[in-house]
Structures are given as structure tokens and as C-alpha cells.
Amino acid sequence: MKWTQSYIPTLRETPADAEAISHILMLRSGMIKKVISGAYSYLPLGFKVLNKVIDIVRSEMNAAGAQELLMPAIQPAEIWKESGRYDVIKDIMISYKDRHGSEMIMGPTHEEIIVDIVRKDISSYKQLPFILYQIQTKFRDEPRPRFGIIRSKEFLMKDAYSFDKDTDGLNRNYEKMYNAYISIFKKCGLNAIPVEAESGIMGGDTSHEFMVLSESGEDEITHKGKKEKAIEIGHVFKLGTKYSKALGANFSDENGKENPIIMGCYGIGINRILAAAIEENHDKEGIIWPKAIAPYQVIVIPTNTADEKINKAANDIYDKLIKEGVEVIIDDRDERAGVKFKDADLIGVPTHVIIGKGLTDGKIEIKDRKTKETQQVLVKDVIKAI
Amino acid sequence: MKWTQSYIPTLRETPADAEAISHILMLRSGMIKKVISGAYSYLPLGFKVLNKVIDIVRSEMNAAGAQELLMPAIQPAEIWKESGRYDVIKDIMISYKDRHGSEMIMGPTHEEIIVDIVRKDISSYKQLPFILYQIQTKFRDEPRPRFGIIRSKEFLMKDAYSFDKDTDGLNRNYEKMYNAYISIFKKCGLNAIPVEAESGIMGGDTSHEFMVLSESGEDEITHKGKKEKAIEIGHVFKLGTKYSKALGANFSDENGKENPIIMGCYGIGINRILAAAIEENHDKEGIIWPKAIAPYQVIVIPTNTADEKINKAANDIYDKLIKEGVEVIIDDRDERAGVKFKDADLIGVPTHVIIGKGLTDGKIEIKDRKTKETQQVLVKDVIKAI
């Protein structure tokens, strides 16, 4: 991709209403843009990162044997009354009356809907166990939206649900999801810490939260003996029979006896992974994306596009990297080198290839965004060195 | 994938409230499930098809140089008043008052929001042209939801927006999108017919609709001299300056003069592609998916899982196909052959590999779902024959 053909509106100034470093840097790097407090657009660069996180989550969930589906956001209020959670979520729910006067809720979570599906299809122990999941937008009339995409009114969640005939099965699925979460967060470059947690409005007995340490965290956890602030990026629950009992999702067992299905539920805040990755990986110059979720792996920077030799060498390297299948962007703007270096640091691409004066000696510079180490490399060795 | 580990709740009976053949077959094949009238869940098999359609749309849009972003569903009513469309959409909009009493609209379309983004970032002709797009859920309080996913309250749309400094640029981008649409629909296996259309509430002068002939269509078009019913699956508009003028999205040209940005917008109904594909490709047994969007390419059917030889041969072929990277499902259920054949026809997988009595002569049967032609093949030649 060429920078001049990309939509990357970077900002020099720190936006007035941003506190968290991830919020500030996502705004400044042109990754997101505010629509209203608590609702953001992902601009192309931010969307690339979001999509990489989604790919990692999806591939790990599939590898764990979970099957993807997609439920609607619109949910009838009725089913929340049936499950007994209508009053519990009333304060944060976004709801409306449709043209026929029926109350509809913009789903803040999907336990009710998934159980409604399963109670219609499942009748026998032979159909169990299974895990279903979706990657879907949730809506909440958040009283205090803050920290950009960390606490917002509209957010992308991966929510999975396991269905078993007995507690042993639930324990196995819970462990499967727990391990998938460890693997997902590791692949995203995060140091996620699992902690035992309260089940809250979800109900059930056992539950773990996955936390990333950060000054912008809204939870307090004890880690290595210290009290620390942390962001919750995932949560797994052993729900048991709370929803299946309330909504009548039963199966007949080996002896023909009717029992409520035993459930677990497993959430990941997709957007929060991006924020947490920045909270963990940045310096005063900008974002330092973990490679697995970086929008590009390499940025090629000709320091002076008016210099034909520099320009040609930069474009040659860019073309070669494209051919090698490397995700690369070339900063082909007619801008001062200083502006380009600043923007490259800000958007956090892991490897910078700088083509400047050294070219007269046949050399270009490769810079590691994280360590800031640079090396001079002969033009012919660039591809190898990356 | 093994059928016994999949969530595929096929139905023998035709559901009571379904009229369109695509609606009936998607329900019967366990691809979708109704939550309320006008809002459906995509079950795993249907989601696979949806995801393939999304992949095709995304790759063609990217190839045309459009950049993907993601805007929120929640939009402030204010901006619709600013653009002058608040009264136009009032009847179909889903809106709510948030906890501070501000009216919010669940986006039925995103012209206002994209122009809000662009007016903040773009100031010079040097930043033009570009095309932005998203694949996102739209919400409408549809007065008459019908035909399953053809006319629903919540639907997935690919909406693209082009921004140019002059009409020549708009014409080029319009043609680019028009050609991308032709290519997308062709790759999805659809015979889409472009027809000149009215611009309606979108405004602008030129517009084309992409139609697929179907008895369940709600539009009438003249095709080859005959009046025919058709489903609209895409629509491209030359908007001109309607939105940029209303919302003040200007750029300064080469002479420093301020002008409104010239826009086009380009929509595809993602869900409708699935419905249209079924309307065009089915028989009385079920769906006949075009290969590019089929949930699986091959279904392996052991006619009798109690027969060890049959079972082993079927699993060997399944394992080999997996190794070859073929998207394959094995119907490993302990069911009569007749049930399996019916379900395989119903869900519309293009190629059926049937392992039955012929195995005593070392032969298995390969059936083409579409032509219903069968061939007897030696076990060792199966992979080659597929």
C-alpha cells in the first residue's frame, strides 16, 4: 500500500478528551475516530488491526472445535423476562418499541438467544456436547463511557457457549476454552493474567477473568503481591443450569430422564485486545504493535521523494517486499524525513526501512521500532535482512 | 468436519410461515433460524456460506483499491437533521433516547457518518480521490419483513463511498465499482442483471441496480422483453454533492477555491446474495450451492456405519480429502442411507461421495448434486476424480 493512497489521518496534537494512552495513540495514529462519546469508527489502519485480532480469535476457536454462528442484535424483551434477567439489565440496556408496540432490546449479550436456539433443536444426550460462538457487536447504554474503545456503548465481542450433559463435560469444555484463551492472548502479543473471579449477573459458580496490567484499567487485582490496575479482556464462566432451567432447554439422558443442559459461557472483548496491546506496547513516540497484529510488518521510507535515486531504490524494495508477500506500506508522501519518521513511529509498524543519504554508499538503514536498534545494510541484502 | 460434531438441525417439514423457496430451504437445511419476524440467526452451516460471500466481496473491493473501515451502528439523530434526511427515514428508523435524553438512531445507512469523518480529515484536492467501504449491520423497522433474509429488520450490507474532486473522477470510481460488482456477483455464481434505476432517497443523478430474477422478487424489471420479478442485490449511485453540501465536506482545489467533495455510494446486500443464490440454484430436493459459496465442497456418505469396511473406507477417503485441503464433511451419523441422501441433497454440497455396497467390487459412487450424474470409481481413483 502507498501512503498517499491510504486514509491515515495522523494528528500531531493530543486530543483534548482522551486520557488513556491507548485512546490517545489510536486517535493520533488515525486508527479510530469518535462519532459520539462511546462510539468510534475504525479507520482503515485500525480496521486492519481489528481484523487480525478477529482472525486469531476465530482460528483458535475453530481449532478448539467450537462452531461459529451469528445471532441478531435485535432481541425481543420477552425472552429476557422469561430468563428473569430483564430487571437486571434494565439500567444499561438499549431498547425501543417497534411499530407494533413490542419492546425490542439491542443485545447486550446473547445467553437468552442461544438457549432459545438450542432448546428448539436439542432433545437427546446423543446431540451433546458442542460449543457455539459468534463474533458480534454488543450494545449497552454505558453510564460512563471512557478510555476510547476500552469502555464504550457499542463493542465487538467473541461470545462462546458450551452445552453438556454432565459436569465432567462442562469441566472439559471450560478447560478447552481456558486454554484457547491463553493461546489467543499469547498470539496477540499480550501478557494476560488469569484470575479467579465473581460470576456477577452471569450466574454460575466458577469463573476466571483474563487481565492485562495497565494504568487505565478499571479493575484492581493482586499480582505478584502487589495491587495493580488491570483491563479485563476475557471472562469464562461455568454457568451450570441457570439459563437452561429458566428457559426450559432440556435433554433426555441415557435412561430417558429429562435434564437441563449444563452450560458454560466464554467472552472476549475484541476491541479491548487492541487497547490492551497498546497499553502494554508503546513509548513516548507512539504505538509498538506486536507483530501478529501490526497493520503492516514493514514501512519503507524514502527520506526525499524528489531525489530520483532514493525514490527508485525505495520503490524497488517496496515492489520486492510485495512480491515476497510481506505486508508493507511505502511512505511516498512529499514530506520532510522528520515528518515521516514521526508518523512511522506513531503508527507502530515493527520494521522501518529507511532509504536516504547512505544510498550513495549503496546502503540503507533498517530500524527495529521496538528496540530502536538500526543496522546499515547493502541494498541487495535488504530482503534477507527483514 | 464430522456431521455428528456439527450443529446442522435439518427439518423434514416445510415451516409454516415461509413462502419464498430460499427462506424455506434455509430453514429446512438448518442454515438459519428465526428469532423474531425479520431477525434471523445464521447457524454454523449458513454462517459458512455468509462468510464465503463476505470474503469474495472483501477481496474484490480491496482489488478495486477500496479501503475497509468500520463505522458504529449507533448514530446521533442530530447529524440526520443536519443532512436533512431525518424526516425522510423517520418512518423506518429504529431510534432510542439514551440516558441523557439524546436521540440515537441505529444506522439504517451510513452516508452521514462517513461524510462526518471525511469533512474532519480532508481539506485539499491532494488528498483525493479515495474509496472507503465497510461490511456492517444495518437496522430498519421494516413494516413488512418477509421472505426470510430477503427483507429483514437487521441485515448485513457492504456499503462503499467514493470521494472525488471532479465528475471525471466520480465517473472513473463509479465504473470501478460497477465492474467490481459484476465480478463479485459472477464469483458468487449469480446471474446479476444491471438495470438503470431511480436514485430515490439517496439522491444524485445516475444509479444502477443489480437484479437477480426470482419469483420472490419484490421489484419488477423488463428483461429480454418480458416483465419479470427480481431481487435487488446491489445498487450504485452517483450522489454528486448532495451530502457534502449539506454537511460541509469541502476541499480546496488547485487554485485554492473551496468546493464540495463529489461522492458516489455503492451498496451490496450480503444476506440477499445467499437468498438469490438459492432462488437461482435449487431443485425440489434442496439447495444446489454454487461451488464458490458452498459450505463444503464434498460430503462423504457411508451408507451403513455399522459395516466396518464401509466405515473404514469412508473415513480413509475423508482423511485424504482433509489432507488435500478439500472442504469436506462426513455424514458419520448412525442413520439410514435414505436420510443421509436426503440431507445431503437438502444442504446442497456440490459433490457427494457415497460408500456403499459397491465397495465389495472396490468401487464407490461420486454424484454431482447439480446434474445428478453419478459415476462409479475405484477407491484408489477417488481423490483424482473429485
Interface residues (C-beta under 8 A of the other chain):
Chain A: Q5 S6 Y7 P9 K33 V35 I36 G38 A39 Y40 S41 Y42 L43 P44 G46 F47 L50 N51 G65 Q67 E68 L69 L70 M71 P72 A73 I74 Q75 P76 I94 S95 Y96 D98 R99 M104 M106 I113 D116 I117 K120 D121 F130 L132 T137 F139 D141 P143 K153 E154
Chain B: Q5 S6 Y7 P9 K33 V35 I36 G38 A39 Y40 S41 Y42 L43 P44 G46 F47 K48 L50 N51 G65 Q67 E68 L69 L70 M71 P72 A73 I74 Q75 P76 I94 S95 Y96 D98 R99 M104 M106 I113 D116 I117 K120 D121 F130 L132 T137 F139 D141 P143 K153 E154
